Amino acid sequence: MKIVQITDTHFSPTKPHFNGNWQPLAAWIEQSGADLVIHTGDLSVDGADKDADIGFCMELMREISVPMLLVPGNHDVGHLPGSLQPVNAERLERWRRLVGPDYWMENAGNWRFIGLDSLLMGFDDAEEKAQFEWLRAALGSRGGRRVALFAHKPLFIDEPGEGDTGYWSVRPAQRQRLYDLIGAHDVALFASGHLHRAWQGKYENTALVWGPSAAFVVGDMERDMPGERLLGAVVHEFDDTVTSEIVAIPRMTVHVLDDVVEEVYPHEAHKVRGKVAS
């Protein structure tokens, strides 16, 4: 089975800076031979607060003839407690109403694909607890199937045991819960987005992939991280094992957020280096 992972498209009807990348991306998907497309979040510029942003983006996604599953990003449902747009019931309801479930499970042959809402991780509330209970059950009932996890935020940035990276990755307590579940089950892949970097690595026996954005890269306003700045997608091939290829897609315009942040994310422009929108 072939899955194409796309991420961080950041489309909007009112801030169309990155919308021009949709046609080359859509054309490439249609020619890729994919059986399924998985979008790992930040579908929109401001779906966290605007129905119109989510609705506009979903109209574009429905142009694809290949089945698609999506998990939300921070610009779709909000972010951590204390942020400008924290995840709350209203923002989750908007996603669930206009897109569908924010976490889900699909079986295909000897694989179980699981999508996670990583933005719920960090609240220690009923929503976070419900997702972890659901994930435990989804992994526990997999039978002999291997597992691939898809989420917006990566497990870590520089090393598996690092401290809290704030904006960038899953927080340490929730990360350890994921490590424990990954270690107890046959999780072959953890694929994510969010960083606008393309990178492949491993955590013990689990392959890690950061999918490249389809919208923009971030320049000097970003903290230094592993990986490569490019626009594209990831092709995951599933058989007995999984192989993943990061693909730079031709004819996509490589926007640099630094150049347009005042227009697209004005509330982010004043933040210190390393705290900008992703």
FIFILO-372721 format. One record per residue (C-alpha): residue in one letter; x, y, z. Coordinates in steps of 0.2 Angstrom, whole numbers, plus 5000, padded with zeros to 4 digits. Layout:
<recs>
REC / rest / x / y / z
REC / A / X / Y / Z .
...
</recs>
This chain:
<recs>
REC / rest / x / y / z
REC / M / 5000 / 5000 / 5000 .
REC / K / 5006 / 5017 / 4996 .
REC / I / 5002 / 5032 / 5007 .
REC / V / 5006 / 5050 / 5002 .
REC / Q / 5009 / 5061 / 5018 .
REC / I / 5006 / 5080 / 5015 .
REC / T / 5007 / 5093 / 5029 .
REC / D / 5007 / 5111 / 5034 .
REC / T / 4998 / 5118 / 5018 .
REC / H / 4992 / 5134 / 5027 .
REC / F / 4978 / 5138 / 5014 .
REC / S / 4966 / 5152 / 5017 .
REC / P / 4952 / 5162 / 5007 .
REC / T / 4958 / 5178 / 5014 .
REC / K / 4977 / 5176 / 5016 .
REC / P / 4981 / 5167 / 4999 .
REC / H / 5000 / 5168 / 5000 .
REC / F / 5002 / 5149 / 4999 .
REC / N / 4987 / 5144 / 4989 .
REC / G / 4997 / 5144 / 4973 .
REC / N / 5006 / 5128 / 4979 .
REC / W / 4990 / 5118 / 4979 .
REC / Q / 4988 / 5115 / 4960 .
REC / P / 5006 / 5107 / 4958 .
REC / L / 5004 / 5097 / 4974 .
REC / A / 4987 / 5091 / 4969 .
REC / A / 4993 / 5086 / 4951 .
REC / W / 5008 / 5077 / 4959 .
REC / I / 4996 / 5067 / 4971 .
REC / E / 4985 / 5062 / 4957 .
REC / Q / 5000 / 5055 / 4947 .
REC / S / 5008 / 5047 / 4962 .
REC / G / 4998 / 5031 / 4962 .
REC / A / 4994 / 5033 / 4981 .
REC / D / 4980 / 5023 / 4989 .
REC / L / 4978 / 5035 / 5003 .
REC / V / 4983 / 5053 / 5007 .
REC / I / 4986 / 5058 / 5025 .
REC / H / 4987 / 5076 / 5030 .
REC / T / 4996 / 5079 / 5046 .
REC / G / 4990 / 5096 / 5050 .
REC / D / 4990 / 5115 / 5048 .
REC / L / 4978 / 5113 / 5034 .
REC / S / 4973 / 5131 / 5036 .
REC / V / 4980 / 5148 / 5041 .
REC / D / 4968 / 5151 / 5054 .
REC / G / 4955 / 5137 / 5055 .
REC / A / 4957 / 5138 / 5074 .
REC / D / 4945 / 5153 / 5074 .
REC / K / 4937 / 5154 / 5056 .
REC / D / 4925 / 5142 / 5049 .
REC / A / 4929 / 5149 / 5032 .
REC / D / 4947 / 5144 / 5033 .
REC / I / 4943 / 5126 / 5036 .
REC / G / 4928 / 5126 / 5024 .
REC / F / 4939 / 5133 / 5010 .
REC / C / 4953 / 5121 / 5013 .
REC / M / 4941 / 5106 / 5013 .
REC / E / 4934 / 5111 / 4996 .
REC / L / 4952 / 5110 / 4990 .
REC / M / 4955 / 5093 / 4998 .
REC / R / 4940 / 5086 / 4990 .
REC / E / 4947 / 5089 / 4973 .
REC / I / 4958 / 5075 / 4976 .
REC / S / 4951 / 5058 / 4969 .
REC / V / 4962 / 5048 / 4981 .
REC / P / 4954 / 5045 / 4999 .
REC / M / 4961 / 5057 / 5012 .
REC / L / 4962 / 5056 / 5031 .
REC / L / 4967 / 5072 / 5041 .
REC / V / 4973 / 5076 / 5058 .
REC / P / 4973 / 5094 / 5065 .
REC / G / 4988 / 5106 / 5068 .
REC / N / 4989 / 5120 / 5080 .
REC / H / 4983 / 5133 / 5067 .
REC / D / 4967 / 5121 / 5064 .
REC / V / 4962 / 5118 / 5083 .
REC / G / 4973 / 5129 / 5093 .
REC / H / 4989 / 5125 / 5104 .
REC / L / 4995 / 5124 / 5122 .
REC / P / 4987 / 5131 / 5137 .
REC / G / 4992 / 5150 / 5139 .
REC / S / 4994 / 5152 / 5120 .
REC / L / 4985 / 5165 / 5110 .
REC / Q / 4973 / 5151 / 5104 .
REC / P / 4973 / 5137 / 5116 .
REC / V / 4963 / 5121 / 5111 .
REC / N / 4946 / 5122 / 5118 .
REC / A / 4929 / 5114 / 5115 .
REC / E / 4924 / 5127 / 5102 .
REC / R / 4939 / 5124 / 5092 .
REC / L / 4938 / 5105 / 5093 .
REC / E / 4920 / 5106 / 5088 .
REC / R / 4924 / 5117 / 5073 .
REC / W / 4936 / 5104 / 5066 .
REC / R / 4925 / 5089 / 5070 .
REC / R / 4910 / 5097 / 5062 .
REC / L / 4919 / 5103 / 5046 .
REC / V / 4933 / 5090 / 5044 .
REC / G / 4929 / 5074 / 5054 .
REC / P / 4937 / 5065 / 5069 .
REC / D / 4953 / 5073 / 5075 .
REC / Y / 4960 / 5056 / 5079 .
REC / W / 4955 / 5039 / 5070 .
REC / M / 4961 / 5022 / 5065 .
REC / E / 4961 / 5013 / 5049 .
REC / N / 4966 / 4995 / 5044 .
REC / A / 4973 / 4989 / 5028 .
REC / G / 4980 / 4972 / 5026 .
REC / N / 4993 / 4968 / 5040 .
REC / W / 4994 / 4987 / 5045 .
REC / R / 4984 / 4998 / 5057 .
REC / F / 4986 / 5016 / 5053 .
REC / I / 4982 / 5028 / 5068 .
REC / G / 4980 / 5047 / 5067 .
REC / L / 4982 / 5057 / 5083 .
REC / D / 4978 / 5074 / 5088 .
REC / S / 4994 / 5079 / 5096 .
REC / L / 4987 / 5096 / 5101 .
REC / L / 4977 / 5088 / 5114 .
REC / M / 4993 / 5083 / 5123 .
REC / G / 4998 / 5095 / 5136 .
REC / F / 4982 / 5099 / 5145 .
REC / D / 4980 / 5084 / 5156 .
REC / D / 4961 / 5086 / 5154 .
REC / A / 4947 / 5075 / 5149 .
REC / E / 4950 / 5076 / 5131 .
REC / E / 4969 / 5071 / 5133 .
REC / K / 4964 / 5057 / 5144 .
REC / A / 4951 / 5051 / 5132 .
REC / Q / 4963 / 5050 / 5117 .
REC / F / 4976 / 5041 / 5127 .
REC / E / 4963 / 5028 / 5133 .
REC / W / 4957 / 5026 / 5115 .
REC / L / 4975 / 5025 / 5109 .
REC / R / 4979 / 5011 / 5121 .
REC / A / 4964 / 5001 / 5116 .
REC / A / 4968 / 5004 / 5097 .
REC / L / 4985 / 4997 / 5100 .
REC / G / 4979 / 4983 / 5111 .
REC / S / 4967 / 4977 / 5098 .
REC / R / 4978 / 4977 / 5083 .
REC / G / 4980 / 4958 / 5083 .
REC / G / 4995 / 4954 / 5072 .
REC / R / 4995 / 4970 / 5063 .
REC / R / 5010 / 4982 / 5062 .
REC / V / 5006 / 5000 / 5067 .
REC / A / 5010 / 5017 / 5059 .
REC / L / 5006 / 5033 / 5069 .
REC / F / 5003 / 5050 / 5061 .
REC / A / 5002 / 5066 / 5071 .
REC / H / 5006 / 5085 / 5068 .
REC / K / 5019 / 5087 / 5081 .
REC / P / 5035 / 5077 / 5082 .
REC / L / 5040 / 5067 / 5097 .
REC / F / 5056 / 5077 / 5100 .
REC / I / 5068 / 5089 / 5090 .
REC / D / 5086 / 5085 / 5095 .
REC / E / 5086 / 5069 / 5106 .
REC / P / 5073 / 5057 / 5113 .
REC / G / 5076 / 5062 / 5131 .
REC / E / 5076 / 5081 / 5129 .
REC / G / 5066 / 5093 / 5140 .
REC / D / 5051 / 5103 / 5136 .
REC / T / 5054 / 5112 / 5119 .
REC / G / 5038 / 5123 / 5121 .
REC / Y / 5030 / 5126 / 5104 .
REC / W / 5039 / 5113 / 5094 .
REC / S / 5037 / 5095 / 5100 .
REC / V / 5026 / 5084 / 5112 .
REC / R / 5029 / 5088 / 5130 .
REC / P / 5040 / 5076 / 5140 .
REC / A / 5026 / 5068 / 5151 .
REC / Q / 5015 / 5065 / 5136 .
REC / R / 5030 / 5060 / 5126 .
REC / Q / 5035 / 5047 / 5138 .
REC / R / 5017 / 5040 / 5138 .
REC / L / 5019 / 5038 / 5119 .
REC / Y / 5036 / 5030 / 5121 .
REC / D / 5028 / 5017 / 5133 .
REC / L / 5014 / 5013 / 5121 .
REC / I / 5026 / 5012 / 5106 .
REC / G / 5038 / 5001 / 5115 .
REC / A / 5024 / 4989 / 5120 .
REC / H / 5017 / 4987 / 5102 .
REC / D / 5024 / 4985 / 5085 .
REC / V / 5024 / 5003 / 5080 .
REC / A / 5035 / 5004 / 5064 .
REC / L / 5032 / 5022 / 5060 .
REC / F / 5029 / 5039 / 5068 .
REC / A / 5026 / 5052 / 5055 .
REC / S / 5023 / 5071 / 5059 .
REC / G / 5024 / 5088 / 5052 .
REC / H / 5024 / 5105 / 5061 .
REC / L / 5043 / 5109 / 5059 .
REC / H / 5043 / 5114 / 5041 .
REC / R / 5059 / 5103 / 5040 .
REC / A / 5061 / 5087 / 5031 .
REC / W / 5070 / 5073 / 5041 .
REC / Q / 5071 / 5055 / 5044 .
REC / G / 5078 / 5046 / 5059 .
REC / K / 5073 / 5032 / 5072 .
REC / Y / 5068 / 5030 / 5090 .
REC / E / 5073 / 5012 / 5095 .
REC / N / 5064 / 5001 / 5082 .
REC / T / 5052 / 5015 / 5076 .
REC / A / 5056 / 5025 / 5060 .
REC / L / 5053 / 5044 / 5062 .
REC / V / 5048 / 5055 / 5048 .
REC / W / 5046 / 5074 / 5048 .
REC / G / 5036 / 5078 / 5032 .
REC / P / 5040 / 5094 / 5023 .
REC / S / 5028 / 5109 / 5022 .
REC / A / 5018 / 5112 / 5006 .
REC / A / 5017 / 5131 / 5010 .
REC / F / 5033 / 5139 / 5017 .
REC / V / 5050 / 5136 / 5025 .
REC / V / 5056 / 5147 / 5040 .
REC / G / 5072 / 5157 / 5039 .
REC / D / 5083 / 5165 / 5052 .
REC / M / 5068 / 5168 / 5064 .
REC / E / 5068 / 5149 / 5068 .
REC / R / 5079 / 5140 / 5080 .
REC / D / 5092 / 5129 / 5072 .
REC / M / 5085 / 5111 / 5070 .
REC / P / 5089 / 5095 / 5061 .
REC / G / 5083 / 5092 / 5043 .
REC / E / 5081 / 5101 / 5027 .
REC / R / 5071 / 5116 / 5021 .
REC / L / 5061 / 5111 / 5006 .
REC / L / 5043 / 5110 / 5000 .
REC / G / 5035 / 5093 / 4996 .
REC / A / 5028 / 5077 / 5003 .
REC / V / 5032 / 5060 / 5009 .
REC / V / 5029 / 5043 / 5000 .
REC / H / 5027 / 5029 / 5012 .
REC / E / 5027 / 5011 / 5005 .
REC / F / 5019 / 4998 / 5016 .
REC / D / 5022 / 4979 / 5014 .
REC / D / 5030 / 4968 / 5027 .
REC / T / 5040 / 4984 / 5032 .
REC / V / 5038 / 5002 / 5028 .
REC / T / 5050 / 5013 / 5018 .
REC / S / 5048 / 5032 / 5017 .
REC / E / 5054 / 5044 / 5004 .
REC / I / 5054 / 5063 / 5006 .
REC / V / 5050 / 5071 / 4989 .
REC / A / 5053 / 5089 / 4983 .
REC / I / 5039 / 5093 / 4972 .
REC / P / 5042 / 5103 / 4956 .
REC / R / 5034 / 5119 / 4952 .
REC / M / 5030 / 5123 / 4970 .
REC / T / 5035 / 5140 / 4976 .
REC / V / 5047 / 5140 / 4991 .
REC / H / 5040 / 5154 / 5001 .
REC / V / 5050 / 5160 / 5016 .
REC / L / 5039 / 5164 / 5031 .
REC / D / 5051 / 5178 / 5037 .
REC / D / 5046 / 5188 / 5022 .
REC / V / 5027 / 5188 / 5024 .
REC / V / 5025 / 5184 / 5043 .
REC / E / 5018 / 5202 / 5046 .
REC / E / 5004 / 5199 / 5034 .
REC / V / 5000 / 5181 / 5037 .
REC / Y / 5004 / 5179 / 5056 .
REC / P / 5006 / 5197 / 5063 .
REC / H / 5003 / 5191 / 5081 .
REC / E / 5019 / 5180 / 5078 .
REC / A / 5030 / 5193 / 5071 .
REC / H / 5035 / 5201 / 5088 .
REC / K / 5040 / 5184 / 5096 .
REC / V / 5058 / 5180 / 5100 .
REC / R / 5068 / 5169 / 5088 .
REC / G / 5062 / 5151 / 5090 .
REC / K / 5044 / 5155 / 5094 .
REC / V / 5037 / 5159 / 5077 .
REC / A / 5023 / 5151 / 5069 .
REC / S / 5025 / 5134 / 5061 .
</recs>
